[in-house]
Structures are given as structure tokens and as C-alpha cells.
Amino acid sequence: MSVNILYCEGVAKSPDVRIISAIVPPGCVVRPIGSKQGLAQRILGGKDVRTGSTVAGLRDRDFDDDDSVPSGHPRDWYITDGGTQASLGWYWERKEIENYLIDPKVVRRSLGDNALPVSEYRAVLQQSAEKITAYTAARITLSLYLSSRPSPPNNSWGEERDKKEGYRFPKDKGLSSINCKAELNNIIKQYEQRLASPKRNPLEEFERLLPTCQYGGSRFENQNFLTFFAGKDLLYGMREELPGFGFQSPVIFRDSIIKGIEETVEDVWTWLPEWQRLRELIALK
């Protein structure tokens, strides 16, 4: 029986809901629940009480320590519940929904007549990735270091770039390796003051991760930064170049892509292999 209720992160009319709704097959209702906290329990609860419905979930991948080669498929999501492994659905192979929206293939097809010159856009996207290598390594380090620890702080910093969404991103000078290490160390020191049981040296972890995020590294090469870097960071890393393409801000650029996806007569799910596979899995679940 195909999935007819798919829970996801986000709120009504958020990018997640709007894009997933354009991908799923007819008869599947996308239901956002806000924060990813509690998403697993919501899915399990839905499975218990919704007789006659097939419930699953889709969540962001977020940062992790797995830098294996991307396969273009969503990943199976399981948890152990009461000593038994339970299937909850899937999680994106890429870090978050913006990683798909800024993909050159999606940008070209969603913007139509307003599409950016492909070669110029690819160059700007790569420049953004090169700019945020140290910041990405620091964010991954923080995510791994603080994993499963109580009340972890945010793993991002910088100026508030969008007041509505509250997204923070550093100034260019704050993206250097030296500044990122200093910020990383400061965040963890402040956090550890509230706790006992310090963990391994975060700066050693940062130095291990940094080469994987740089040019030629496993998280960077072959445009792998579209999987492993934060899509929002890549988006804001292009903020100075986007006006030259006719988009006055990263949010306007992103929203134009979403609008194009919603208004196209094309089968959106065919644009990326992972989108097509997700639709197939929902239909076969």
C-alpha cells in the first residue's frame, strides 16, 4: 500500500512542504510538524492510530560523519523501538531542502526564461563552496561533538541575514580557517562550562574534517558540496553575485525557484534522480 500521509519538518507553506508536495504521487498528503524534534514519535504515533492509512516520514540529513559517495537516492530511516527495528520512512541524501533548490539542473528548469547562464551560475556556486569550506568543517565538527548531548547550542553563527527566518551567516572575513577555529573553540568552551565529561579535542576533529571539505576533498569534489555542505550556506555565499543575475537577495532567488517548481507543467520529480526515487518509494511502501 502506498504512503498516503508523509510527515516532514517545517511549517505550512515552508520550502520543505512546497517542494515535497510537488514530488509525491497523487493521494499522498504532506503534513509538516515544525521542528525535527519529536518527528520520529509523531510518525510512530500515526502508525498506531491511523487505521487504513500508511504513514511515513521524511527528514533532513543534517551534518554527519559519513562522506561516502552520493548515490542519488533517499536513505532509509530506521529507529529501535521497544527492542525492535522500526521503519520510519526516509531522510534526504543531501543536507537540507536548499541543497536541491540551488542544484544547477533545478535552477535552469525552474526559472525557464529567467534562468541564469549555466556556466556562470556553476562558477558562482563553486566559488560559494570554496568560500565556506572552513565554516562547513566547523559546523560539522560542532554537530558531531555535540551529538546526543543535552541542550546543545546552535552550530552556526554570524550576522542575522534574514529576519523572518532568523538565519545567521558570517561576514566573509569570518569564514577563514583561523576565525572558524576560534569561533568553534569559543562555542564549545562556553558550552562545556555548564557540563562535566568533556569529549575529544574539537580542534583535532576540525583539522581532520577540513581537508574533506576543501577542493579535492570527498565532501567537495564532483560537486559533492551540494550533498554535504549546508544548502542555506551555499545560497548565502552567493549573496553578492546574485544581484548581477537579477535576484536582489538569496531569499528572492530561492523563492523564485520554488515558484517556478510550483507553476511548471513539467513532471518535477524527473528533474533529479533522488526525487524520482523518492516518489517511487512512496508509491511502493
C-alpha positions as CSV (number, residue, x, y, z in Angstrom):
1,M,0.0,0.0,0.0
2,S,1.4,3.4,-1.0
3,V,2.1,6.1,1.6
4,N,-0.8,8.4,1.9
5,I,0.4,10.5,4.9
6,L,4.0,11.8,4.8
7,Y,5.2,13.8,7.8
8,C,8.1,16.2,7.3
9,E,9.9,19.1,9.0
10,G,8.8,22.7,8.5
11,V,5.6,24.6,8.7
12,A,2.7,25.2,6.3
13,K,3.9,26.8,3.1
14,S,7.6,26.3,4.1
15,P,10.0,25.4,1.3
16,D,10.1,21.8,2.5
17,V,6.3,21.3,2.3
18,R,6.0,23.1,-1.1
19,I,8.8,21.1,-2.8
20,I,7.9,17.7,-1.3
21,S,4.2,18.3,-2.3
22,A,5.4,18.8,-5.9
23,I,7.3,15.5,-5.8
24,V,5.0,13.0,-4.1
25,P,2.4,11.0,-6.1
26,P,-1.3,11.8,-6.1
27,G,-3.1,10.7,-2.9
28,C,-0.1,11.4,-0.6
29,V,-0.7,14.2,1.8
30,V,2.3,16.1,3.1
31,R,2.0,17.2,6.8
32,P,4.6,19.4,8.4
33,I,5.2,19.2,12.1
34,G,7.6,22.0,12.7
35,S,10.9,21.1,14.3
36,K,12.5,17.7,13.7
37,Q,12.4,17.2,17.4
38,G,9.6,14.7,18.0
39,L,9.2,13.8,14.3
40,A,10.0,10.1,15.0
41,Q,7.5,9.8,17.8
42,R,4.8,11.6,15.7
43,I,5.3,9.0,12.9
44,L,5.2,6.1,15.3
45,G,2.0,7.5,16.8
46,G,0.5,8.0,13.4
47,K,1.2,4.4,12.5
48,D,-0.6,3.2,15.7
49,V,-3.8,5.3,15.4
50,R,-4.4,5.8,11.7
51,T,-6.1,2.6,10.7
52,G,-6.3,2.2,6.9
53,S,-3.5,4.8,6.3
54,T,0.1,4.2,5.5
55,V,2.2,6.7,7.4
56,A,5.9,7.6,6.9
57,G,8.2,10.5,7.4
58,L,10.9,12.4,5.5
59,R,13.6,14.4,7.4
60,D,16.7,16.4,6.6
61,R,20.0,14.6,6.6
62,D,21.8,17.3,8.6
63,F,25.6,17.1,9.2
64,D,27.1,13.7,9.9
65,D,30.5,11.8,9.7
66,D,29.5,9.8,6.6
67,D,31.3,11.2,3.5
68,S,30.6,8.2,1.2
69,V,29.9,8.9,-2.5
70,P,26.4,10.2,-3.1
71,S,24.1,7.7,-4.8
72,G,21.2,9.9,-5.8
73,H,18.8,8.0,-3.5
74,P,17.0,8.9,-0.3
75,R,18.2,6.9,2.7
76,D,16.1,4.5,4.7
77,W,15.3,5.8,8.2
78,Y,15.0,3.3,11.0
79,I,14.9,3.5,14.8
80,T,14.9,0.9,17.5
81,D,11.5,1.0,19.3
82,G,10.9,-1.4,22.2
83,G,13.8,-3.6,21.1
84,T,12.5,-3.8,17.6
85,Q,13.8,-2.0,14.5
86,A,11.0,0.2,13.1
87,S,10.9,1.8,9.7
88,L,10.0,5.5,9.8
89,G,10.5,6.4,6.2
90,W,13.4,8.2,4.7
91,Y,15.8,11.1,5.0
92,W,17.3,13.2,2.3
93,E,20.7,12.2,1.0
94,R,21.6,15.9,0.9
95,K,21.9,18.1,3.9
96,E,18.6,20.0,3.5
97,I,16.0,21.1,1.0
98,E,18.0,24.1,-0.2
99,N,20.7,21.7,-1.4
100,Y,18.3,20.7,-4.1
101,L,16.9,24.1,-4.9
102,I,20.3,25.5,-5.8
103,D,21.3,22.5,-8.0
104,P,22.1,23.9,-11.4
105,K,19.6,21.4,-13.1
106,V,16.8,22.6,-10.8
107,V,17.7,26.3,-11.2
108,R,17.7,26.0,-15.0
109,R,14.4,24.2,-15.3
110,S,12.5,26.1,-12.6
111,L,13.5,29.6,-13.8
112,G,12.7,29.0,-17.5
113,D,13.2,32.2,-19.5
114,N,14.7,33.8,-16.4
115,A,17.3,31.0,-16.0
116,L,20.9,32.0,-15.2
117,P,23.6,31.3,-17.8
118,V,24.6,27.7,-16.7
119,S,28.4,28.1,-16.9
120,E,28.3,31.4,-15.0
121,Y,26.0,30.0,-12.3
122,R,28.1,26.9,-11.8
123,A,31.2,29.1,-11.3
124,V,29.4,31.3,-8.7
125,L,28.1,28.2,-6.9
126,Q,31.6,26.7,-6.8
127,Q,33.0,30.0,-5.6
128,S,30.5,29.9,-2.7
129,A,31.5,26.4,-1.8
130,E,35.2,27.3,-1.8
131,K,34.4,30.3,0.4
132,I,32.6,28.3,3.1
133,T,34.9,25.2,3.3
134,A,36.3,26.1,6.8
135,Y,32.9,27.2,8.0
136,T,31.4,23.9,6.9
137,A,34.1,21.9,8.6
138,A,33.5,23.8,11.8
139,R,29.7,23.3,11.6
140,I,30.2,19.5,11.0
141,T,32.7,19.4,13.9
142,L,30.2,21.1,16.2
143,S,27.4,18.7,15.1
144,L,29.5,15.6,15.8
145,Y,30.9,17.0,19.1
146,L,27.5,18.0,20.5
147,S,25.6,14.9,19.1
148,S,23.3,13.4,21.8
149,R,24.4,16.0,24.4
150,P,21.9,17.9,26.4
151,S,20.7,21.4,25.2
152,P,23.4,21.8,22.6
153,P,24.0,25.4,21.3
154,N,23.4,26.3,17.6
155,N,26.1,25.2,15.3
156,S,26.1,28.3,13.2
157,W,27.0,32.0,13.9
158,G,27.3,35.4,12.3
159,E,25.0,38.2,11.4
160,E,21.3,37.6,11.0
161,R,20.8,37.6,7.3
162,D,17.1,37.1,7.1
163,K,15.0,38.4,10.0
164,K,11.9,36.4,9.1
165,E,13.8,33.1,9.1
166,G,16.4,34.1,11.7
167,Y,19.2,32.7,9.6
168,R,22.8,33.6,10.6
169,F,25.8,33.6,8.3
170,P,29.3,35.2,8.9
171,K,30.8,38.0,7.0
172,D,33.4,37.0,4.5
173,K,36.3,37.7,6.9
174,G,34.7,35.4,9.5
175,L,34.8,32.4,7.1
176,S,38.6,32.0,7.3
177,S,40.0,28.9,8.9
178,I,41.5,30.9,11.8
179,N,38.3,32.7,12.6
180,C,36.2,29.5,12.3
181,K,38.5,27.6,14.7
182,A,38.3,30.5,17.2
183,E,34.5,30.6,17.0
184,L,34.3,26.8,17.3
185,N,36.5,26.8,20.3
186,N,34.6,29.6,21.9
187,I,31.2,27.9,21.5
188,I,32.4,24.7,22.9
189,K,34.2,26.3,25.9
190,Q,31.1,28.2,26.8
191,Y,29.0,25.0,26.5
192,E,31.4,22.8,28.5
193,Q,31.4,25.3,31.4
194,R,27.8,24.1,32.0
195,L,28.7,20.4,31.8
196,A,31.1,17.7,33.1
197,S,32.6,15.0,31.0
198,P,34.3,16.9,28.2
199,K,34.8,15.0,25.0
200,R,37.6,14.7,22.5
201,N,39.5,17.8,21.3
202,P,37.2,19.6,18.8
203,L,40.1,21.4,17.1
204,E,41.7,18.0,16.2
205,E,38.3,17.0,14.8
206,F,38.2,20.2,12.8
207,E,41.6,19.6,11.3
208,R,40.6,16.1,10.3
209,L,37.4,17.3,8.6
210,L,38.8,20.4,6.9
211,P,40.6,18.6,4.0
212,T,37.5,16.7,3.2
213,C,35.6,20.0,2.7
214,Q,38.3,21.7,0.6
215,Y,38.9,21.5,-3.1
216,G,39.7,17.8,-4.0
217,G,38.2,16.5,-0.7
218,S,35.5,13.9,-0.6
219,R,32.8,16.4,0.5
220,F,33.8,18.9,-2.2
221,E,34.8,17.1,-5.4
222,N,32.4,16.4,-8.2
223,Q,30.0,19.0,-6.8
224,N,29.6,16.8,-3.7
225,F,29.3,20.1,-1.8
226,L,25.7,20.0,-3.0
227,T,25.2,17.0,-0.7
228,F,27.5,17.7,2.3
229,F,27.5,21.5,2.7
230,A,24.5,23.3,4.1
231,G,22.4,24.5,1.2
232,K,21.5,27.7,3.0
233,D,25.2,28.5,3.5
234,L,25.9,27.9,-0.2
235,L,22.9,30.1,-1.0
236,Y,24.1,33.0,1.3
237,G,27.6,32.5,0.0
238,M,26.3,33.7,-3.4
239,R,24.6,36.8,-2.0
240,E,27.0,39.3,-3.6
241,E,26.8,37.7,-7.0
242,L,23.0,37.1,-7.2
243,P,22.0,40.8,-7.9
244,G,24.1,40.5,-11.1
245,F,21.7,37.8,-12.2
246,G,18.7,39.8,-11.4
247,F,17.9,38.5,-7.9
248,Q,18.3,41.0,-5.1
249,S,18.8,38.6,-2.2
250,P,19.3,34.9,-1.6
251,V,15.7,34.6,-0.3
252,I,14.3,36.1,-3.5
253,F,16.4,33.7,-5.6
254,R,15.2,30.7,-3.6
255,D,11.6,31.8,-3.7
256,S,11.7,32.3,-7.4
257,I,12.9,28.7,-7.8
258,I,10.1,27.4,-5.6
259,K,7.5,29.4,-7.5
260,G,8.9,28.0,-10.8
261,I,8.6,24.5,-9.5
262,E,5.0,25.0,-8.4
263,E,4.0,26.6,-11.7
264,T,5.8,24.4,-14.2
265,V,3.8,21.9,-16.3
266,E,6.8,19.5,-16.3
267,D,7.0,16.5,-14.0
268,V,9.2,18.0,-11.4
269,W,10.1,14.7,-9.8
270,T,12.0,13.7,-13.0
271,W,14.5,16.6,-12.6
272,L,16.7,14.8,-10.1
273,P,17.3,11.0,-9.6
274,E,16.7,11.3,-5.9
275,W,13.3,13.0,-6.4
276,Q,12.2,10.3,-8.8
277,R,13.3,7.5,-6.5
278,L,11.5,9.1,-3.5
279,R,8.3,9.2,-5.5
280,E,8.7,5.6,-6.4
281,L,9.4,4.5,-2.8
282,I,6.3,6.4,-1.6
283,A,4.2,4.6,-4.2
284,L,5.6,1.2,-3.3
285,K,5.7,1.5,0.5
